[in-house]
Amino acid sequence: MSQDKTQEKTQRKAKTLEDEIATAREKLKLLEEKQREQKKKWRDKNQKAVLELIRSEKLDLVDFEKWKATLPQLKSLLMGN
């Protein structure tokens, strides 16, 4: 009798390979969305911090043309290129 119960549970829990793949894809989709949200939050937080730093150093008073001319060098320093 206990063998029948074990077999019954196994049959109920058994999924097709397609069902397992569909479940895994759905989980992946949710994880990718969560990752996108985390990256967006990080970018937003970083942008605010960078703008606050620029303001605190009074670099927001520097003329746009000077920023534009210096930006390639600054970018190279910051990005390590």
Secondary structure, DSSP 4 states (H G I P E B T S, - for coil): -HHHHHHHHHHHH---HHHHHHHHHHHHHHHHHHHHHHHHHHHHHHHHHHHHHHHHTTGGGS-HHHHHHHHHHHHHHHHT-
